Amino acid sequence: MNRSLRSLFLSAIALIGAGAFAADAAKPAELRLDFATYNPSSLVLKKFGWLEEDLKADGVAVRWIFSAGSNKANELVSSNSSDFGSTAGSAALIARTNGVPQKTIYVYSRPEWAQLLVKADSPIKTVADLRGKKIAATRGTDPFTLTLRGLRDAGLTQKDVELVPLQHSDGYLAWQRGNVDAWAALDPFLATALLKDGARVIFAKVEYNTFGVLNVREEFLLQYPTYVQRVIKAYEKARLWIIAHPDDAAAILAEAAKIDVVVAKNQLTQRTALRPEDGAGVPGPLLRAALAGVVPVLIEEKIAKPGSDPAKSLEELIDSAPALAAVASK
């Protein structure tokens, strides 16, 4: 190689190295993520400031944004108002199918947080009795897809009932006031209704609850993979802390949700699984199997946009690599 070619070659290598270093050194000015009462890990992280502490030396600020439901978390990610959103797995799949560019990178819990409720004195005994009745449900969430699947199991579709699209808290009020016949409830409102209102469950199936998952904007994941792993590490710390301190975790949930500690304990101890053997942590086969059951519902009930492919979206949605890397580097 002559001197000129050698000089050009070395210059190219230097530029490539500088570019790789710049990519590694890239950092966001601010990291935006949601917190929600259906996501106890987010409440613990926000309470203790572990993520802020970890990112302080990098000069990266942390901004917390409240999500009232999975649908709202998806809206935040879709509008680029948040980098991370915590949702039910089914909600993440619906969003991805309908064009929201996000990846599911972590499972913060396997909850049975959705059930179909009526009042104690309601004449409604089974899902089949809901024909022609009003059901409050938050579209694009686990209670919504659980309701659709429960109807299908009873030989009904959403055309056989009147689905009233209300946010979870508004659905609870509508149900309390008798404005609807049934309510697709989500924790902590579910726990409150069971313990405080004497609600009666007419449909519950843990397999139709599709895990609590953390999603990230795909662009953010590509640009800042190291910071995605650091968020996952913080979530892992919170998950382990809740397992070790259930009473303290219930107190944090009660404070954030403005509910009794007894209600918070019911949510955390009766219907929230947090261990890897239950599917928490790295997204794996249990999550995929749960979401595979949602795919036909999205198609047949026309929840997915025309021309979309929920099965393909499921394959694109889950990315286990960031969680595997985060766990390996602990």
N, C-alpha and C positions, 0 to 999 in steps of 0.2 A: 504494500500500500504506500503510494507516494505521500509526501508531507502534506499537500493540500487536502487530499482525501482523508488522511488521518485526522487533520485538524477539524474538518467538517464532521467526521464521525464522532469525535470527542465532544464537539459542541452540541451535537444532537443528543448524545447521552446525557450531557449536563442539563439540557432543556427538559428532557423526559424526567430526569431525577427531580428537578425543581418543580415540575408539574405534579409529580406524585407527592412530593412533600407538601405542596400547597393544598392538594386534595385532603391529605391526612390532617393538615393543620386547620382546615375549614371549620368554622363553628358558627352557630346561629347567634344573633344578638340577643334573642329571646326564645325561650322554649315555652310553648303554650299547650296546656293540657286541661282536660275537664275533670271535674269531681262530681260525684252523684251519690245520693243516698242508697242506691241499689248497688253501689260499688264501695264496700267498706275499706278496701285497700287504698283507694284514692283519698278517703277521709283521714286515714292514718297518716299517709304521706303529707297531706296538707297540714295536718295538726302539728307534726313534729319537724317539718321543714328539712327532711333528709335530702331531698333532691336539691333544694337551694344550697344546702351546706356543701354538697358534692360539686356543684357547678360554680360556686363562688369564686374559686381560684381562677377559673377560666373567664370570668367576667360575663357569664351567661345568666341573664335574668330568667325567672320562672313566673309565668302568669297562669293563675287558676281561673277556669271558667265553668260556671255551674251548668249541668245538664239535667233537665227535668225528666228526660226519658231517652231511650235509644234513638228515637227519631230526631230529637234535638241534637244529640251528639253527632249524628250523621250530618245534620245540617251545618254544624260548626266546621266539620272537616271539609265538606263539600264546598263551602263558601270561603275556605282558606282563613277562617277565623280561629281555627285551632289546628295544631299539628297532630294531636292525639285525641281519640275519642273512645270512651268506654261504652259498649253496647252489649246486647244479647247477640249471640252468634247469628241467629236468623236475621236480625236487623242489619248486621254487617253484610250478610249475603244479599239481602234485598237491595241495599245501597250499592254494592259492587255491581249487581246485575243491572241496576238502573243508571249506571254510569259514574258513580262516585269513585275516584281513583284512590282507593285505600287498600291496605294490607292488614290482615289480622296477624299479630305478632306475639300475643301472649294470652293466656287464660288466667284470669285472676280468681275465678271460683267456678264451681259447678253448683249453681243454686237451683232449688225448686221454688222459684220466686213468683211463678205465675199459676193461678188457679181461677176457675170460673165460679163465682159466688152468687147466691141469692140471699134474701132475708130469711130469718128463721121461720117466719110464718107464711112464706111464699107457697103457693100451691104447686109451683114448679118442682118436680122431683128429679127429672133426668134431662139430659141435653135434648132429647127428642121433644120434650114439652116446650122448648123454646121456639117452635115454629110460629111465626107471626109476632114474636116478642121483640122488645128493644134490648140490645146489649151494648153497654158502654165499653169501648175498647180503643186504645191508642194505636193507630195504624203504624205499621212498620216496626212493631215491637214483639217480644216473646208472647205476652198475653194475647196479642192479636193473632199470631200464627197458631198458638195453642187453641184458641177459640175456633179458628177455621178447621183445624185438624179434628177437634172434638165434634164439630158439626158433621164433618165427613164421616167420622166413625159411626155417627147416629143416622146416616143416610140423608143428611141435609147439606145445603151449601149456604153461602152468605146471602143468596137470593131468597132463601126461606125465612130470613130474619131481618131485622133492621139494625144494622151496626151503626152506633152513634159515635162518631170520631171525637173523642175527648181526651185531653192529656190526663195522665194517671190521677193527679189530685182532683181534677174536675170530674172525672168519672166516679171517684169515690163520693164526692158531694152529691152528684146526680143519683147515685145508688142509694145513699142515705135518705135523700128527699123523696124517693119513690118515683123519680122521673124516668127511670129505666127499670126493666124487669130483672136484669142480671148485669153483672159487671165482671169484666176480665181484669182481675186485680194483679198488682205488682207490689212486692215488698218495697218499703216498709208499710205501705198502705194495707197490703194483704194481712200482715201480722196484726195491725191495728184493728181491722175489721173482724178478724177471728176472735181476738181477745177482748175487744171493747164493745163491739156491735153485735156479737152473737151470730155472725154470718154463718151460712151453711154452704159447704162445698158441694157443687153438683158435678164438677169435672176437675180431675187432677191426674196428671201423668208425668212423672219426672222425666221420662224419655222425650217428652215434647218441650222441655225446657232446654234451650240450646247454649248453655254455658254463658258466663260473663267474660267477654273478651276485650282486649285492648287493641285498638286499630291505630294506624299511623298513615298520614298522607304519603302516597307512594313517592312523590317528589322529595319529601323530607327524608325518607328512608334512603333514597339514592344519594342524596347530598350529604347527609350527616349520619352514616351508619353507626359510628362510635357513640354518638349521643343517644341514638335509639337503644343501644345496648345498655347505656347507663340508666335510662328510664326503666328498662326491664329489671335491672339489678335492684333499683329502688323498690319496684313492685314486689320482687322476690323477698326483700327485707320486710316489707309490710305484711306479706302473706305469712311468713314465719312468725312475725311478732303477734299477729292476731291469733294464731294457733297457740302460742305460749301465754297470751294474756287475754283470754276470752272476755273476762269481766270488764277490763279496761277498754277493750275494743267496743263492747256493747255501750259503754258510757259515752265513747266518742260518737258512735252512731246515733245514740239518743239525743245528744246535744245538737248534732248537725241536722237531724230530721225533726227535731222538736217533738219527740215521742217519749213515752215512759221507757225506762231501762228494761222493764219486764218485756215490753214489746220488742225492743232491740235484741234482747237475748233470744227471744223466740225466733226471730229472723236468722240470727247467726248460728244458733245451736241446732235448730230443728230443720232448717232448709238450706244451709250453706255448707258445701263441702270444699275444703281448701287444700287437700293433699294431692300429690302427683298421681297416686293410684286411682284417684277419682277424676283425673283429667286436668287438674290445675297445673299451671306452670307452662311448660313447652307445649304448644299446640300439637295435638297428635291424633291418633286414629279415633278416639272417642268423640272428639269434636267433629271430625270429618263425617263420621257415621250419623251423628245427630243432625248435621246440616244436610246430608244426603236425603234425609226424610222430609226436609222442607221443600226440596226442589220441585217435586210434582205439584205441591200445593201452590207454589208461585206461578206455575204454568196454568194449571186447570182453573184456579180462581182469578186468573188474569191480574196478579199482583205485579208480575214482571212486565216491563214495557214490550210492546209488539216488536218482534225481531230480535229480542235479546235471548241469551242462552244461559239460564241459571246453572246448569251443570258445568258449563265451561267457566262461568264466573266463580264457581266453587273451587275449581282447580287453580284459578288465578288468585283467589283471595288469601289463602293461608300460606304464610311464610314462616317456617319454624327456625330458619337459620339465625336470625338475631337473638332469639331466646337461647338456642343451643350455644351460641358464642358467649352470651352473657353468663350463662350457668357455668360454662367451662372455664371462664376467666375469673371466677370468684376466688 
